[in-house]
Amino acid sequence: MERQEIIEGLVEILKTVRTVDQEKLVNITEETDFIADLGTPSTEMINIAAKTEQKFGIEFDDDDIDDLGSKVKDVVDLIVRTQAKG
C-alpha cells in the first residue's frame, strides 16, 4: 500500500472524529501534527489508533502505540512497519 493511500485512509478516519478540526483535513501531509495542527486531544489518539487498526486490518503492539509520535508520518510509518510484519 502506498503512503498516500494510507494518508487518505487516515483522513477518512479523522472525518469520523468529532474533536478534529474538519476544515484542516483538506491539506494533510506527512508533516501534519495531529495535536498541534488538527487540534486532536492527546487522549483521542488511542481512539484513532484503534480505528486505524480496524480500517487497515492490522494490530499494533502496545509499545508501538506508547512510543507513537504525533505527526501523520509517525502513524504512516507504524502502519507500514506493522503491515510488513504480517
PLY file of the C-alpha trace (Angstrom):
ply
format ascii 1.0
element vertex 86
property float x
property float y
property float z
element edge 85
property int vertex1
property int vertex2
end_header
0.00 0.00 0.00
1.33 3.41 -0.94
1.92 6.08 1.69
-0.59 8.42 0.01
-3.27 5.72 0.19
-2.57 5.35 3.89
-2.89 9.12 4.40
-6.22 9.09 2.53
-7.39 6.28 4.82
-6.32 8.29 7.86
-8.29 11.28 6.60
-11.38 9.07 6.31
-10.87 8.01 9.92
-10.32 11.58 11.08
-13.56 12.67 9.43
-15.35 10.48 11.99
-13.58 12.02 14.99
-15.64 14.96 16.24
-12.75 16.55 18.16
-10.68 17.01 14.98
-10.97 20.33 13.14
-12.61 19.09 9.94
-11.61 22.13 7.88
-7.95 21.28 8.41
-8.30 17.81 6.90
-8.09 19.25 3.38
-4.32 19.77 3.23
-2.95 16.92 5.35
0.64 15.90 4.66
3.02 13.56 6.46
4.29 16.59 8.41
0.83 17.44 9.77
0.74 17.13 13.55
-2.44 15.60 14.97
-2.24 17.63 18.17
-0.71 20.95 17.08
-2.21 21.24 13.58
-5.53 19.41 13.84
-6.36 20.17 17.47
-6.70 16.49 18.34
-6.70 15.90 22.10
-3.86 13.53 23.02
-6.42 11.26 24.69
-8.17 10.87 21.32
-5.02 9.34 19.76
-5.86 5.92 21.30
-9.27 6.02 19.63
-7.66 6.98 16.31
-5.15 4.13 16.69
-7.99 1.65 17.28
-9.91 2.90 14.24
-6.70 2.70 12.20
-6.22 -0.93 13.19
-9.78 -1.72 12.08
-9.52 0.18 8.79
-6.22 -1.37 7.74
-6.82 -4.84 9.21
-3.73 -4.73 11.43
-2.91 -4.82 15.12
-0.36 -2.51 16.71
1.87 -3.61 19.58
1.12 -1.70 22.78
4.73 -0.50 22.91
4.39 0.95 19.40
1.32 2.93 20.42
3.04 4.15 23.60
6.01 5.40 21.55
3.91 6.88 18.74
4.72 10.45 17.74
2.01 12.97 16.91
2.76 13.54 13.23
0.91 11.84 10.39
4.19 10.34 9.16
4.64 8.61 12.53
1.32 6.82 12.06
2.04 6.06 8.39
5.44 4.60 9.35
3.80 2.46 12.05
1.19 1.15 9.61
3.88 0.30 7.05
6.02 -1.47 9.70
3.04 -3.38 11.07
1.93 -4.48 7.59
5.48 -5.63 6.80
5.50 -7.84 9.90
2.41 -9.54 8.53
0 1
1 2
2 3
3 4
4 5
5 6
6 7
7 8
8 9
9 10
10 11
11 12
12 13
13 14
14 15
15 16
16 17
17 18
18 19
19 20
20 21
21 22
22 23
23 24
24 25
25 26
26 27
27 28
28 29
29 30
30 31
31 32
32 33
33 34
34 35
35 36
36 37
37 38
38 39
39 40
40 41
41 42
42 43
43 44
44 45
45 46
46 47
47 48
48 49
49 50
50 51
51 52
52 53
53 54
54 55
55 56
56 57
57 58
58 59
59 60
60 61
61 62
62 63
63 64
64 65
65 66
66 67
67 68
68 69
69 70
70 71
71 72
72 73
73 74
74 75
75 76
76 77
77 78
78 79
79 80
80 81
81 82
82 83
83 84
84 85
